[in-house]
Amino acid sequence: MGFGMIAVSGQKIELIEMGVLKLASKSDPYERLERIHEKVSSLIRLNKPHEFAIEAPFFGKNVQSMLKLGRAQGVAIAAAMHGGLPITEYSPKKVKQSITGNGNAGKEQVMNMVQKLLNIQERPAFLDATDAVAVAICHSFQTSGIKVATQSAARTKTKAKDWSSFIQSNPGRVR
């Protein structure tokens, strides 16, 4: 399970903490849920966040995996509710769109953009951690109005009236 905490001040986003809670696949499933609750509660106590954002479950084909993921997310949400935090859920596509400008971006693309946005020099060991930070950044974009200037977002999306207008606006795309 990845987690990430950021601080937002005006237009500046700063990384507070990110990491991964490793849960042994062989341990008791209820012990894993307890560890998730303990970790989320501990992060809330230590960092005193104002809000909690989580990625909504994606719909896969494996029902057992979906059930386990839903339980884990429910425990994390319960810990946040117990901490008195407002909770917002974002679809994976919304997070990717918000961070990279592409709702179908891969985990590597999300990680690269998180690194750029937060000026992280070292490559994070786990993509789950950068995914979690991406959810936090997405939430800050949605609630504060900060927008990311990705290459795709930086492009103007105005439609040309005709081919000559398109060619004038896009000389580098003509061969």
GIKA-V852673 format. One record per residue. N is the residue number from 0. SS is DSSP state (H for helix, E for strand, C for the rest). PHI is phi in radians with two decimals (none if undefined). NEAR is the number of other ideal C-beta (glycine too) atoms within 12 Angstrom. Layout:
<<N SS PHI NEAR> <N SS PHI NEAR>>
//
This chain:
<<0 C none 33> <1 E -1.55 37> <2 E -2.49 41> <3 E -2.71 46> <4 E -2.28 35> <5 E -2.24 35> <6 E -2.07 23> <7 E -2.06 28> <8 E -2.33 12> <9 C 1.12 11> <10 C -1.69 15> <11 E -1.76 15> <12 E -2.02 31> <13 E -2.18 22> <14 E -1.33 31> <15 E -1.65 22> <16 E -2.84 24> <17 E -2.57 35> <18 E -3.14 24> <19 E -2.34 22> <20 C -1.60 28> <21 C -1.50 18> <22 C -2.06 26> <23 C -1.08 11> <24 C -1.20 10> <25 C -1.53 8> <26 C -1.27 14> <27 C -1.03 12> <28 H -1.06 20> <29 H -1.31 15> <30 H -1.15 16> <31 H -1.09 25> <32 H -1.11 28> <33 H -1.10 21> <34 H -1.12 24> <35 H -1.11 35> <36 H -1.06 29> <37 H -1.08 21> <38 H -1.15 29> <39 H -1.10 37> <40 H -1.08 26> <41 H -1.11 20> <42 H -1.05 31> <43 H -1.17 29> <44 H -1.09 17> <45 H -1.28 15> <46 H -1.77 24> <47 C 0.83 16> <48 C -1.22 30> <49 C -1.71 23> <50 E -2.56 27> <51 E -2.33 35> <52 E -2.13 39> <53 E -2.46 40> <54 E -1.40 37> <55 C -1.17 22> <56 C -1.14 23> <57 C -1.60 21> <58 C -1.68 14> <59 C -1.82 14> <60 C -1.54 8> <61 C -1.52 12> <62 H -1.11 11> <63 H -1.10 12> <64 H -1.12 15> <65 H -1.09 17> <66 H -1.10 16> <67 H -1.11 23> <68 H -1.11 28> <69 H -1.07 21> <70 H -1.11 24> <71 H -1.08 33> <72 H -1.14 29> <73 H -1.07 22> <74 H -1.15 31> <75 H -1.10 39> <76 H -1.13 28> <77 H -1.07 23> <78 H -1.10 32> <79 H -1.16 31> <80 H -1.11 19> <81 H -1.10 18> <82 C -1.41 25> <83 C 1.35 16> <84 C -1.65 27> <85 E -1.23 17> <86 E -2.05 28> <87 E -2.26 25> <88 E -1.98 25> <89 E -2.21 32> <90 C -1.22 21> <91 H -0.96 29> <92 H -1.11 20> <93 H -1.13 27> <94 H -1.10 43> <95 H -1.08 34> <96 H -1.08 27> <97 H -1.16 37> <98 H -1.49 48> <99 H -1.89 37> <100 C 1.53 24> <101 C -2.33 23> <102 C -1.16 20> <103 C -1.90 16> <104 C -1.10 28> <105 C -1.51 18> <106 H -1.04 25> <107 H -1.12 17> <108 H -1.11 27> <109 H -1.09 41> <110 H -1.03 33> <111 H -1.06 24> <112 H -1.25 36> <113 H -1.07 41> <114 H -1.02 26> <115 H -1.17 22> <116 H -1.10 34> <117 H -1.83 33> <118 C 0.96 13> <119 C -1.59 24> <120 C -1.42 9> <121 C -1.38 13> <122 C -1.41 14> <123 C -1.04 28> <124 C -1.25 15> <125 C -2.23 21> <126 H -1.20 24> <127 H -1.10 27> <128 H -1.19 33> <129 H -1.23 42> <130 H -1.08 39> <131 H -1.14 42> <132 H -1.13 41> <133 H -1.06 47> <134 H -1.11 41> <135 H -1.10 45> <136 H -1.16 43> <137 H -0.96 42> <138 H -1.07 35> <139 H -1.14 38> <140 H -1.11 33> <141 H -1.23 25> <142 H -1.67 18> <143 H -1.88 23> <144 C 1.49 11> <145 C -1.17 22> <146 C -2.12 20> <147 C -1.44 32> <148 C -1.80 17> <149 C -1.41 25> <150 H -1.02 15> <151 H -1.25 21> <152 H -1.30 18> <153 H -1.28 11> <154 C -1.20 15> <155 C -1.36 10> <156 C -1.83 10> <157 C -1.37 10> <158 C -1.52 11> <159 C -1.30 15> <160 C -1.27 11> <161 C -2.68 10> <162 H -1.11 13> <163 H -1.15 12> <164 H -1.16 13> <165 H -1.10 15> <166 H -1.12 15> <167 H -1.11 14> <168 H -1.37 19> <169 C -2.32 17> <170 H -1.09 11> <171 H -1.28 9> <172 H -1.71 12> <173 C -1.64 11> <174 C -1.94 6>>
//
